Amino acid sequence: MTYDSMFGILAFVIPVFTLLVFAFVIGFIIYSISKTAKRDRYNRSQPVLTVRAKVVSTRMDGGRASIYEDRRVFHKHRTVRDYTCYYATFEVESGDRIELMIPANEIGYLVQFDIGELTFQGTEFIRFVRS
């Protein structure tokens, strides 16, 4: 294979590959936004319920996310951020269990086997008041 033919192949492959990566990133962003909007629309359409419930368990899920930020035109700086999500499982009087994501400032108030009034809307936690 000569240098000219190899350059011709690369001149075709690189732009196509770049276009595919760009389309994938844009598609992923649109998918994420539509998924979040769908969940929010679902939660807003549900009634706000207050039920008697018991805290069965709490857990946390976390990890690291890499974020690339432009610091200068020719220099990219990689930032790693930790994230933590908190969840609590509640058992209502009917025996059904519901797992909801809990804000970080609320999770410390929930203790296993606490009984109280759980208020939620769809899949969104609003508050838990011990009785």
Steps between C-alpha positions, in 0.01 A plus 500: 500500500644832401511813706249679273237225518536473879459878532187482284344235723581700816361816342167315470500299827593778744214740411246214498622376839491855641146547371387170656649590839338845486162347410531249786577774755211719380268198503601411856439858617155507339417158650604614850297820481189320371528228767521762776209697353289183475569410865419853617178509294399163650569620857303823448201303370486279811312600815690598813451208738552485875506147637601333823833327438798338666863559399629156399850596388719779375787477257732718302636465150797697383779523254726729309428695187767645274426843365718673246510876526674745269740709703680655202466469128774235463484339843233266635477434870342180628286534809377199695194555715351259748125458518283329756132412474301399808203264495252381760260207481164551669239236576142626495208348693398278207843332511622658175850645497604823334859610441545874461803720445550716808670842508836502679374738770210262588671160505655553845155528657384161373575205727415141426164392652378860547123525454329814379323681219666478157404765245598441138387577148562233237865404549595823680553510877347806668534435874484244780368601842557257787208435730 
